[in-house]
Each structure stands twice: as structure tokens, then as C-alpha cells.
């Protein structure tokens, strides 16, 4: 009833957030945003393991532990940890943005009335973060998307979304262009989306993985398979744990009718990686893998893959 999937909307790859690390650990603190964007948590775990624990946890330690708990499926624990971090450093917009994301992860498991309360608290955190730093692109974009997607009863406001969009266009034209490209892609207009995205990529100093993943997907939809493969190869050379790129490789193999063996290996790799919120549905990945096994003449593996897909999602549309 509440038409918000805020985890996907407020996800990590929308913009780079400036780190505001606690002074005592700023030198040793790893780049949390980059590690999360690339789906690489080993550095974060190693940093946490290195702490001596002789003093109370800092906001950065609590923040890192909150995201690890979230990734491990401990949603309530993650929210408790980020609450403690915000209590320690209420002036930091990055912590309030994190709390809005982690609160959003609870929406699927609660009733309508509690979901409305959570959504209002998400809006409150985002508004507070924006007030603290109106030039923080990640906060601005998350708040804009909230107002665009959330119903009025949860605090959404179309006029506020337009105002924030105009502010984003002035502050960060490349990010505004990516937002337009993603909306066009959602409207099944890949040609126009590709043009908008190309301009955004040209304007950006560095290109987030989310943008590059959308770029590969749009190229695939336009049947520019070799160009899409080049984008994905560059992504995976830099970020081999980024699951959506492996999944997209499997789709390219299926849609192009080429590189069957590579597509099988890519989907197998995707299914071996830990699942991240917002990643492609594992059931769909198993179904795609079954199709590629069938093309390769590996019938037993094809049947097993499709059976696994139906086990995960008995209502799979392709079944």
C-alpha cells in the first residue's frame, strides 16, 4: 500500500558522500562509501578488527558496524547502531543519510501504519541532513527522490521534489542528468536515456558504478553488445565483487546469442557472491542461467538451474 522502495531509491551509488570521520580515527578509517559501492567489505571488517576497544565506540565505528549488520540481514541491530552513531554526532549529515537508508530497509517487514511512521522519520532525517549541508549531492538527491516517490500521507510533496530537482541541476548537472536518464530508462525509453546518460558521464569527474551499470544495460537494450561488454569489462577489472555487472554479462550473452560459456560463468559468479539489497533477483539469475545451459546443450544443468529458480520464486513469470 505504501509505494516506496526506499532502499533502492536512497542507495549508495547515487553520489559520493564526503566522509566526515571522527578526528581520532580519520587516518586509519577506510573509505566506507567506496567499499560499499564496490561491494567490498573486507577492508571494513579488517579495520574494525584492528580497533583496540579501550575507549567507547566512535560514530564511525558504529556506522561501519551498522552497515555490516545490515548486510548480514540484522536489520533491527543495524538501526540500533546507527541510532547510537547519530546520538554521538547529530550534526553529521552523512550519519542522518545513513539512518534514512537503514530505516527504509524495515519497510517491507512492517504494517502500513508503522511503515508510514518510518517513512516520516526518513523524511525528517533527510530534511535535517539537507539543512545541515544543502550542497551534499547524495543528501539532495535522496531527499528529491523521497518527495517524488512517497505519497503525500507519508510526507511526499511534488512541488518540493521539483524545487530540489532545480537545485540539483544547478549544483550538480551531471547527477541531475543521471536522474533523468534513470527515469527515462524506467519509462522504457532506452534511446533517450542513453543520450542523457552520455552527457552526464561526460560532465562527471568520476563515474559511479551505478551509472556505468545503467550504461551497459542501455547499450544492451539498443543491441550495442560489444560496447556494453567493454563497459562491463572495465567495471569488473576495478570492482570484481560488484554483482550487477556479472548479472548484466549474463543478460548480454542471452540477448546477443553469443558468448554462451562466458555468460554461464558470469551468472555463476553472480550467484556465488553475497546478495546485496537492490541487486537483481537471484531467482531471475537462476532462470537466465538455465536458458544459457540449455543453449550450450547442458540439459541436466539447465533443469537444475530452472528448478532452483522456481524453488526461490514459484510465481516466476517465465515459468
Buried (B, 14 or more C-beta within 10 A) or exposed (E): EBEBBBBEBBBBBBBBBEBBBBEEBEEEBBBBBBBBBBBBBEBBBEBBEEBEEEEEBBBBBBBBBBBBBBBEEBBEBBBBBBBBBBEBBEEBBBBBBBBBBBBBBBBEEEEEEEBBEBBBBBBBBBBBBBEBBBEBBBBBBBBBBBBBBBEEEBBBBEEBBEEBBEBBBEBBBBBBBBBBBBEBBEEEBBEBBBBBBBBBBEBBEEBBBBBBBBBBBBBBBBEBBEBBBEBBEBBBEEBBBBBBBBBBBBBBBBBBEEBBEBBBBBBBBBBEBEBBBBBBBBBBBBBBBBBBBBBBEBEEBBEBBBEBBBEBBEEBEEE
